[in-house]
Amino acid sequence: MKVTIQTRLACAASRAWEEVQKPRLLNYVAAPLLKFAALNASGFPETWEEGDFFVSMFVLGFLPLGLERIGISTSAGTEGIFRLRDDGGGTLVRSWDHHITIRPDGDEDSFYCDTVDISAGALTPLVWIFAQLFYRWRQHRWRRLVASNFQYR
């Protein structure tokens, strides 16, 4: 099942793209609903690199939800359109194919879109409902971060 949620950010697309490439953004926009902890000893890289990253997920920051593979690939297309893909999956969700698209919306703003295709067997409808709420929350947190001039608090 597919979820598509979009919003306008009051920052240039290139600035939003800089932030999307930072793993710390993931935990910021997911908080406090979900927390992601890197499984490797060195933690997350400063910026996402193409490849697989393995994490533990926690609901509300402390209830274990299982293991997840985050599969990162990126592309900066034509006309200032940026794309990041997490072709992941994990313990509860077989496939979580998440695409982030950022494109300019005038000179100062950007258009941000989360699209995720979910496959979780019999749990797919419940995970789809969660994703609807989760991505709306993420975009709320995004707008808040932009309004604070990218002060992670």
N, C-alpha and C positions, 0 to 999 in steps of 0.2 A: 504494500500500500504506500502511496506517495503523499507527502506533506510538502506544501510550498507556502512559506511565510516571507513577506517582504516589508521593508521599511525604508524611509529616507533618513540619511544621516547628515547632520550639519557639519560636514567636513569633506575635504577633497577625496576623491576616490583613491588617489595615491597614498594619502595619509591613512585611510581605512585599511588599505592593502598592507602597509607597514605593520599595523597592529595585528591583522589576521595571521601574519607569519610568526607571531610570538606565542609560544605555548602558554604563557601566563594569562593570555586573554581567555583561553579555554576555561580555566578555573574561575576567572573573574565573572564571565557571562553566565556560567553554570551555577554559581553560588547563590543561595545556599542549598539549592535543590540537589545538585550533584557535585562531587569532588573527584578529581582524577589524580591518582598517584602513580608516578612512573615506577616501573618494576626494576629498571636497571639501576645500579648503584650510583651512577653519576646524575641521575634525575633527567629532567627534560633538557634538550638543547636550548640555547638562547633564542634561536629561530628554528622553525620547522625545516627539516631536510626531507627530501623525497625518500620514502621507505616506510618500514613498519615500526611502530612504537607500541609497546605492551604496557598496559596500565591496569591498576585495580580501580574499580569504581565504588563510590560510597554514596548512599542516599543520605541527605541532610548532613553530610560530612563525616558520618561515623558508622552507618549501617552498611555492611558489605553487600554489594550488588553483584560482584563477580569480576571476571577478567575481561578485558577488551583489547582488541588489536585496532590501532589507529593506523590506517594505511594512507600516507600523505602523497599527493601529487599536485603540482601547481602548473598554471600557465598564465602568462600575461599576453592576452590576445591583442587584436587590433583595436584602434580607437580608444585606448585606455581602459579596456575591460579586463578585469583580473578574475582568475578562477583558482579556487583551492578545492581539492576533492579529498575526502576521507572515505576510502572504500574499506570500511572496517566491519567488525562483527565481534561476537564474544559469547559469554556464557549463556545469556538469555536470548540474545538476538543473533540469528545466523548471519544476517546481512544488514548493515547500516550504511548505505551508500549516500553520503552527505556531500552535496555540492554547495559551495559558497560562491556567489557571483557578485562582483562589485563593479559598478560602472558610473561614470560621471553623470551628474544631474545638474547641469549648469556649471558655472565656474567654481562655486564654493561648496556645493553639496554632492552627495553620492547616493546612489540607489543600491541597497544591499538586499540580497535574496538568499535565503536558506531553502534548499530543496533536498529532501531525504526520501529515499526509497527503502522501505523496511520489510524484512522477511523474518518472522519469528514463529513460524508454525502456527499452532492454535492460539498463541499469545499475540499474534499480529494485531488484531483489533484493539486490544488493550494498550499495546506499545504505541500504536498509531495515535490513540487518544492522548497518551502521555507526551508524545512528540509534538502534537498540536499545542499543548500547554507549554512544554519546555522551550520550543523555538520562539514562541511569543515572549516568554520570560527572557530568553537570551537577547532578543532584540530590544526589549525594554532596558536591559542592563547595558547594551551597546549605546543606546541613546544617552543614558545617564553618564557613561564614560566619556562620550564625546562632549557633553555639556560641561563636564568637569575639566576639560582640556587634557584628557587622558591621564588623570590622576587616579591610579589604582589604589582604592581604599578598601 
